[in-house]
Each structure stands twice: as structure tokens, then as C-alpha cells.
């Protein structure tokens, strides 16, 4: 006989109802070691910094703080193993209906 507690059943229902939205912040640092300077930066499909159009006033931490103020929280960080020296931060927040 399997007994499922009421609290567990409610938790499973809440998980099914929770909807998330995601955004990604991807970057390539200037040079082969981290100096804080960014050569390329994307927020989803929008390129914010490019080699041709550097933005010295835009920082990775500044953008992360801005995302946090909009309700985004860091979900994952990935650094590719392809010789590429950048990284990808994935953020999530509750999706408003």
C-alpha cells in the first residue's frame, strides 16, 4: 500500500503550476585571461558589445545586477571546453501570466 501525504501532493501540484522564463548572458573576455574587459557580450540574441563597437561603460557585474533588480536569479553557469574563453550565465524568474 502506497500512502502519499497531503503535503507532498500539494508540493507536486505547485511544481506543476510553476512557470519559469529564462534568459542567457554570454560573453567573450578580451585576451586569454580575465582582466574584467569584455570583447563580446550578448543578452539572448542581442549583441551588446562587439569587437567593432566596444562599450567600456558596460560591465558583466553591472548587467548581472540589472538582471537581479528585474527579478532574475542565476540558475547555471557554463564554460565551454572548446578553447573558447567565454562563458554563459543562465538566469530564470517566475513567469508572469
TORFI-304632 format. One record per atom (N, C-alpha, C): atom name; residue in one letter; y, z, x. Coordinates in steps of 0.001 Angstrom, whole numbers, padded with zeros to 6 digits. Atoms other than C-alpha are relative to their C-alpha. Last residue first. Example, Ala and Ser with C-alpha at 12.3 -4.5 7.8 and 13.67 -1.06 7.14 Angstrom:
2
N / s / -001190 / -000060 / -000820
CA / s / -001060 / 007140 / 013670
C / s / 001090 / 000730 / -000770
N / a / -001190 / 000000 / 000890
CA / a / -004500 / 007800 / 012300
C / a / 001200 / 000000 / 000900
//
This chain:
97
N / x / 000492 / 000901 / 001056
CA / x / 035060 / -016592 / 000832
C / x / 001121 / -000737 / -000657
N / x / -000639 / -000325 / 001284
CA / x / 036316 / -015089 / 004056
C / x / -000399 / -001049 / -001026
N / x / -000579 / 001167 / 000678
CA / x / 033828 / -015495 / 006853
C / x / 000602 / 000450 / -001315
N / x / 000459 / 000168 / 001368
CA / x / 033278 / -012350 / 008856
C / x / 000717 / -001159 / -000648
N / x / -000691 / -000895 / 000922
CA / x / 034137 / -012937 / 012469
C / x / -000582 / -000236 / -001382
N / x / 000334 / 000086 / 001423
CA / x / 032399 / -014501 / 015460
C / x / 000904 / 000952 / -000777
N / x / -000543 / -001091 / 000811
CA / x / 033258 / -015336 / 019058
C / x / -000443 / -000188 / -001439
N / x / 000148 / 000237 / 001432
CA / x / 031361 / -017490 / 021539
C / x / 000462 / 001246 / -000727
N / x / -000034 / -001217 / 000792
CA / x / 032564 / -017471 / 025152
C / x / -000130 / -000396 / -001468
N / x / -000210 / 000198 / 001431
CA / x / 031540 / -020440 / 027287
C / x / -000100 / 001350 / -000698
N / x / 000747 / -000854 / 000898
CA / x / 031731 / -020538 / 031039
C / x / 000365 / -000291 / -001432
N / x / -000713 / -000553 / 001144
CA / x / 032929 / -022501 / 033986
C / x / -000853 / 000929 / -000819
N / x / -000473 / -001347 / -000296
CA / x / 031580 / -023180 / 037442
C / x / 000743 / 000654 / -001150
N / x / -001270 / -000081 / 000709
CA / x / 029409 / -026186 / 036596
C / x / 000478 / 001442 / 000117
N / x / -000987 / 000231 / -001041
CA / x / 026636 / -026378 / 039168
C / x / 001405 / 000039 / -000558
N / x / 000007 / 001418 / -000350
CA / x / 024247 / -026857 / 036263
C / x / 000935 / -000316 / 001158
N / x / 000626 / 000063 / -001319
CA / x / 023231 / -023295 / 035514
C / x / -000084 / -001441 / 000479
N / x / 001035 / 001011 / -000231
CA / x / 025627 / -022906 / 032602
C / x / -000517 / 000020 / 001433
N / x / -000443 / 000759 / -001158
CA / x / 027486 / -019622 / 032182
C / x / -001108 / -000987 / 000330
N / x / 001009 / 000784 / -000706
CA / x / 027069 / -018168 / 028727
C / x / 000656 / -000720 / 001160
N / x / -000607 / 000712 / -001116
CA / x / 028980 / -015404 / 026983
C / x / -001126 / -000733 / 000704
N / x / 000799 / 000356 / -001181
CA / x / 027998 / -014119 / 023562
C / x / 000883 / -000603 / 001084
N / x / 001418 / -000056 / 000360
CA / x / 029321 / -012443 / 020388
C / x / -000874 / -000284 / 001219
N / x / 000870 / 000714 / -000929
CA / x / 032919 / -011594 / 021292
C / x / -001454 / 000198 / -000399
N / x / 000591 / -000890 / -000995
CA / x / 034861 / -010458 / 018250
C / x / -000983 / -000803 / 000839
N / x / 001171 / 000516 / -000697
CA / x / 037304 / -012496 / 016151
C / x / -000522 / 001060 / 000959
N / x / 001249 / -000502 / 000567
CA / x / 039612 / -010647 / 013742
C / x / -001267 / -000516 / 000656
N / x / 000301 / 000771 / 001210
CA / x / 042808 / -012620 / 014394
C / x / -001352 / 000397 / -000608
N / x / -000992 / -000386 / 001007
CA / x / 044057 / -009989 / 016858
C / x / -000202 / -000757 / -001319
N / x / 000295 / -001348 / 000482
CA / x / 040812 / -010482 / 018785
C / x / 000968 / 000444 / -001082
N / x / 001154 / 000124 / 000897
CA / x / 041426 / -014240 / 019027
C / x / -000359 / 001367 / -000593
N / x / -000487 / 000652 / 001221
CA / x / 044882 / -013539 / 020471
C / x / -001131 / -000158 / -001014
N / x / -000739 / -001012 / 000759
CA / x / 043404 / -011073 / 022964
C / x / 000533 / -000574 / -001313
N / x / 001002 / -000907 / 000554
CA / x / 040872 / -013712 / 024068
C / x / 000670 / 001105 / -000818
N / x / 000649 / 000663 / 001136
CA / x / 043669 / -016254 / 024447
C / x / -001048 / 000890 / -000650
N / x / -000974 / 000132 / 001074
CA / x / 045692 / -013879 / 026617
C / x / -000593 / -000645 / -001238
N / x / -000108 / -001313 / 000635
CA / x / 042625 / -012994 / 028677
C / x / 000996 / -000043 / -001155
N / x / 001251 / -000234 / 000714
CA / x / 041954 / -016682 / 029403
C / x / 000069 / 001333 / -000747
N / x / 001049 / -000676 / -000770
CA / x / 045575 / -017250 / 030346
C / x / -001230 / 000206 / -000878
N / x / 001177 / -000309 / 000809
CA / x / 048168 / -019735 / 029103
C / x / -001045 / 000648 / 000898
N / x / -000289 / -001164 / 000838
CA / x / 051581 / -019629 / 030865
C / x / -001202 / 000423 / -000859
N / x / 000019 / -001228 / -000810
CA / x / 050419 / -021904 / 033705
C / x / 000214 / 001255 / -000853
N / x / -000794 / -000951 / 000783
CA / x / 049586 / -024710 / 031280
C / x / -000051 / 001338 / 000730
N / x / 000237 / -001425 / -000241
CA / x / 048292 / -027673 / 033274
C / x / 000954 / 000864 / -000828
N / x / -001011 / -000806 / 000695
CA / x / 048550 / -031091 / 031615
C / x / -000271 / 001490 / 000200
N / x / -001268 / 000748 / 000073
CA / x / 046756 / -033706 / 033735
C / x / 001134 / 000814 / -000612
N / x / -000455 / 000246 / -001377
CA / x / 043922 / -031386 / 034761
C / x / 001360 / -000696 / 000004
N / x / 000728 / 001088 / -000655
CA / x / 043637 / -030211 / 031177
C / x / 000549 / -000166 / 001410
N / x / -000428 / 000250 / -001377
CA / x / 044560 / -027035 / 029304
C / x / -000849 / -001132 / 000549
N / x / -001267 / -000705 / -000149
CA / x / 044416 / -026552 / 025535
C / x / 000590 / -000220 / 001386
N / x / -000235 / -000287 / -001413
CA / x / 041671 / -029047 / 024723
C / x / 001402 / 000577 / 000153
N / x / -001391 / 000185 / -000425
CA / x / 040900 / -028729 / 021016
C / x / 000153 / 000368 / 001478
N / x / -000189 / 001377 / -000466
CA / x / 037235 / -029267 / 020110
C / x / 001414 / -000272 / 000502
N / x / 000803 / 000934 / 000790
CA / x / 036323 / -025554 / 019897
C / x / 000227 / -001413 / 000543
N / x / 000320 / -000874 / 001116
CA / x / 039051 / -023837 / 021891
C / x / -000629 / -000913 / -001036
N / x / 000142 / 000510 / 001365
CA / x / 039007 / -025777 / 025137
C / x / -000193 / 001172 / -000949
N / x / 000286 / -001021 / 001004
CA / x / 040211 / -024946 / 028655
C / x / -000030 / -000641 / -001380
N / x / 000214 / 000581 / 001324
CA / x / 040385 / -026978 / 031852
C / x / -000391 / 001116 / -000959
N / x / -000222 / 001443 / -000129
CA / x / 041736 / -026104 / 035312
C / x / -000150 / -000708 / -001341
N / x / 000904 / 000809 / 000819
CA / x / 042156 / -022381 / 034754
C / x / 000368 / -001466 / 000149
N / x / -000595 / 001270 / 000410
CA / x / 043680 / -020069 / 037340
C / x / -001045 / -000859 / -000702
N / x / -000770 / -000215 / 001212
CA / x / 042409 / -016496 / 037410
C / x / 000659 / -001274 / -000499
N / x / -001313 / -000454 / -000439
CA / x / 041293 / -016839 / 041007
C / x / 000872 / 000357 / -001193
N / x / -000920 / -000393 / 001064
CA / x / 037595 / -017192 / 040239
C / x / 001280 / 000573 / 000597
N / x / 000071 / -001441 / 000224
CA / x / 035791 / -019086 / 042976
C / x / 001092 / 000389 / -000992
N / x / 001392 / -000427 / 000137
CA / x / 034956 / -022778 / 043203
C / x / -000155 / 001504 / -000151
N / x / 000699 / -000348 / -001231
CA / x / 038425 / -024140 / 042560
C / x / -001405 / 000503 / -000277
N / x / -000514 / 000826 / -001086
CA / x / 040444 / -024064 / 039333
C / x / -000679 / 000478 / 001284
N / x / -001016 / -000583 / -000878
CA / x / 038273 / -022454 / 036674
C / x / 000471 / -001001 / 001047
N / x / 000374 / 000363 / -001371
CA / x / 036531 / -024515 / 033970
C / x / 001090 / 000595 / 000886
N / x / -000965 / 000193 / -001074
CA / x / 036755 / -023073 / 030482
C / x / -000660 / -000449 / 001293
N / x / 000679 / 000508 / -001196
CA / x / 035120 / -022915 / 027069
C / x / 001033 / -000268 / 001081
N / x / -001020 / 000156 / -001019
CA / x / 036301 / -020783 / 024126
C / x / -000730 / -000383 / 001279
N / x / 000364 / -000046 / -001417
CA / x / 033985 / -021140 / 021163
C / x / 001205 / -000266 / 000881
N / x / -000874 / 000865 / -000786
CA / x / 034491 / -020317 / 017484
C / x / -000405 / 000154 / 001461
N / x / 000042 / -000073 / -001457
CA / x / 032126 / -018898 / 014892
C / x / 001045 / -000920 / 000613
N / x / -000513 / 001246 / -000562
CA / x / 032134 / -018104 / 011187
C / x / 000128 / 000211 / 001498
N / x / -000799 / -000018 / -001220
CA / x / 029916 / -015461 / 009666
C / x / 000578 / -001376 / 000272
N / x / -000242 / 001357 / -000511
CA / x / 028514 / -014900 / 006189
C / x / 000938 / 000112 / 001196
N / x / -001000 / 000087 / -001055
CA / x / 027000 / -011563 / 005154
C / x / 000083 / -001427 / 000520
N / x / -001298 / 000327 / 000575
CA / x / 025139 / -011828 / 001831
C / x / 001084 / -000181 / 001062
N / x / 000083 / 001317 / 000614
CA / x / 021661 / -011998 / 003365
C / x / 001353 / -000442 / -000543
N / x / 000096 / 000995 / -001079
CA / x / 022467 / -009093 / 005663
C / x / -000031 / -001416 / -000570
N / x / -001327 / 000103 / -000621
CA / x / 023638 / -007001 / 002685
C / x / -000015 / -001044 / 001104
N / x / -000859 / 000746 / 000916
CA / x / 020385 / -007733 / 000831
C / x / 001388 / -000198 / 000590
N / x / 000430 / 001403 / -000043
CA / x / 018322 / -006619 / 003837
C / x / 000857 / -000866 / -000920
N / x / -000441 / 000539 / -001287
CA / x / 020355 / -003396 / 004083
C / x / -000380 / -001468 / 000118
N / x / -001441 / 000224 / 000107
CA / x / 019854 / -002712 / 000352
C / x / 000551 / -000610 / 001287
N / x / -000174 / 001130 / 000905
CA / x / 016068 / -003148 / 000711
C / x / 001488 / -000341 / -000140
N / x / 000372 / 001196 / -000763
CA / x / 016051 / -000825 / 003716
C / x / 000200 / -001255 / -000839
N / x / -001032 / 000264 / -001002
CA / x / 017981 / 001809 / 001762
C / x / -000308 / -001248 / 000810
N / x / -001155 / 000606 / 000667
CA / x / 015651 / 001572 / -001253
C / x / 001079 / -000355 / 001009
N / x / -001015 / -000938 / 000478
CA / x / 012629 / 002255 / 000901
C / x / 001172 / -000758 / -000608
N / x / -001288 / 000402 / -000559
CA / x / 009856 / -000259 / 001038
C / x / 001046 / 000940 / -000566
N / x / -001118 / -000635 / 000680
CA / x / 006370 / 001145 / 000485
C / x / 001275 / -000410 / 000716
N / x / -001247 / 000104 / -000749
CA / x / 003426 / -001020 / 001369
C / x / 001120 / 000604 / -000828
N / x / -001166 / 000000 / 000829
CA / x / 000000 / 000000 / 000000
C / x / 001241 / 000000 / 000883
//
